[in-house]
Amino acid sequence: MIHRLRCKLCAVVDCDRLRLAAECNHLVDRALLSRIVLQEYTQAEAAALLGMSARAVSYKFPLALDRLTQKLMELGVLILPRES
């Protein structure tokens, strides 16, 4: 389901809520999400850049995604479809 914005003000409000969600995340979460999701590094590359082991990244990355998802749901930015 795609959320359609009704006006420019709605877009600003949504951007502010997304920024708030990102700022609430732990620094390591933000670094992992930035490198892997936004900059498209592999987990191994992100580990090397961040001075972490690949094993630590493979453990922490899904947790960071879960925390971000939870925060976006709390802010009302992300609404997951109901399971049937």
C-alpha positions as a Markdown table, in Angstrom:
| # | Residue | x | y | z |
|---|---|---|---|---|
| 1 | Met | 0.0 | 0.0 | 0.0 |
| 2 | Ile | 1.4 | 3.4 | -1.0 |
| 3 | His | 0.7 | 6.4 | 1.3 |
| 4 | Arg | -0.2 | 9.3 | -0.9 |
| 5 | Leu | 0.6 | 12.8 | 0.3 |
| 6 | Arg | -2.2 | 15.3 | 0.0 |
| 7 | Cys | -0.1 | 18.4 | 0.3 |
| 8 | Lys | 3.4 | 19.8 | 0.7 |
| 9 | Leu | 2.7 | 20.3 | 4.5 |
| 10 | Cys | 2.0 | 16.6 | 4.8 |
| 11 | Ala | 5.3 | 15.8 | 3.1 |
| 12 | Val | 7.1 | 18.1 | 5.6 |
| 13 | Val | 5.4 | 16.5 | 8.6 |
| 14 | Asp | 6.3 | 13.0 | 7.3 |
| 15 | Cys | 9.9 | 14.1 | 6.8 |
| 16 | Asp | 10.0 | 15.4 | 10.3 |
| 17 | Arg | 8.7 | 12.1 | 11.7 |
| 18 | Leu | 11.2 | 10.1 | 9.7 |
| 19 | Arg | 14.0 | 12.4 | 10.9 |
| 20 | Leu | 12.8 | 11.9 | 14.5 |
| 21 | Ala | 12.8 | 8.1 | 14.0 |
| 22 | Ala | 16.3 | 8.2 | 12.7 |
| 23 | Glu | 17.5 | 10.5 | 15.4 |
| 24 | Cys | 16.1 | 8.2 | 18.1 |
| 25 | Asn | 18.1 | 5.2 | 16.9 |
| 26 | His | 21.4 | 4.3 | 18.5 |
| 27 | Leu | 24.5 | 5.6 | 16.8 |
| 28 | Val | 25.6 | 2.1 | 15.7 |
| 29 | Asp | 22.1 | 1.5 | 14.3 |
| 30 | Arg | 22.3 | 4.6 | 12.2 |
| 31 | Ala | 25.8 | 3.8 | 11.0 |
| 32 | Leu | 24.8 | 0.3 | 10.0 |
| 33 | Leu | 21.5 | 1.4 | 8.3 |
| 34 | Ser | 23.3 | 4.2 | 6.5 |
| 35 | Arg | 26.1 | 2.0 | 5.1 |
| 36 | Ile | 24.1 | -1.1 | 4.2 |
| 37 | Val | 20.7 | 0.3 | 3.2 |
| 38 | Leu | 21.4 | 3.8 | 1.9 |
| 39 | Gln | 24.9 | 3.4 | 0.6 |
| 40 | Glu | 24.4 | -0.2 | -0.5 |
| 41 | Tyr | 27.6 | -1.6 | 1.1 |
| 42 | Thr | 27.6 | -5.3 | 1.8 |
| 43 | Gln | 27.6 | -6.3 | 5.4 |
| 44 | Ala | 31.3 | -7.3 | 5.1 |
| 45 | Glu | 32.2 | -3.9 | 3.7 |
| 46 | Ala | 30.2 | -2.1 | 6.3 |
| 47 | Ala | 32.0 | -4.1 | 9.0 |
| 48 | Ala | 35.4 | -3.1 | 7.7 |
| 49 | Leu | 34.4 | 0.6 | 7.4 |
| 50 | Leu | 33.0 | 0.6 | 10.9 |
| 51 | Gly | 35.8 | -1.4 | 12.5 |
| 52 | Met | 33.4 | -4.2 | 13.5 |
| 53 | Ser | 33.6 | -7.9 | 12.8 |
| 54 | Ala | 31.3 | -9.3 | 10.0 |
| 55 | Arg | 29.7 | -11.5 | 12.6 |
| 56 | Ala | 28.8 | -8.5 | 14.8 |
| 57 | Val | 27.3 | -6.7 | 11.8 |
| 58 | Ser | 25.3 | -9.8 | 10.8 |
| 59 | Tyr | 23.9 | -9.9 | 14.3 |
| 60 | Lys | 23.3 | -6.1 | 14.8 |
| 61 | Phe | 21.9 | -5.2 | 11.4 |
| 62 | Pro | 18.6 | -7.1 | 11.7 |
| 63 | Leu | 18.1 | -5.7 | 15.2 |
| 64 | Ala | 18.7 | -2.2 | 13.9 |
| 65 | Leu | 16.1 | -2.7 | 11.2 |
| 66 | Asp | 13.6 | -4.1 | 13.8 |
| 67 | Arg | 14.2 | -1.0 | 16.1 |
| 68 | Leu | 13.7 | 1.4 | 13.2 |
| 69 | Thr | 10.6 | -0.4 | 12.0 |
| 70 | Gln | 9.2 | -0.3 | 15.6 |
| 71 | Lys | 9.9 | 3.4 | 15.9 |
| 72 | Leu | 8.3 | 4.2 | 12.5 |
| 73 | Met | 5.2 | 2.2 | 13.5 |
| 74 | Glu | 5.0 | 4.2 | 16.9 |
| 75 | Leu | 5.2 | 7.5 | 15.0 |
| 76 | Gly | 2.5 | 6.4 | 12.5 |
| 77 | Val | 4.8 | 6.6 | 9.5 |
| 78 | Leu | 4.7 | 2.9 | 8.8 |
| 79 | Ile | 1.6 | 0.8 | 8.9 |
| 80 | Leu | 2.1 | -2.9 | 8.3 |
| 81 | Pro | -0.7 | -4.8 | 6.5 |
| 82 | Arg | -2.7 | -7.2 | 8.7 |
| 83 | Glu | -2.1 | -10.9 | 8.3 |
| 84 | Ser | -5.1 | -12.9 | 7.1 |
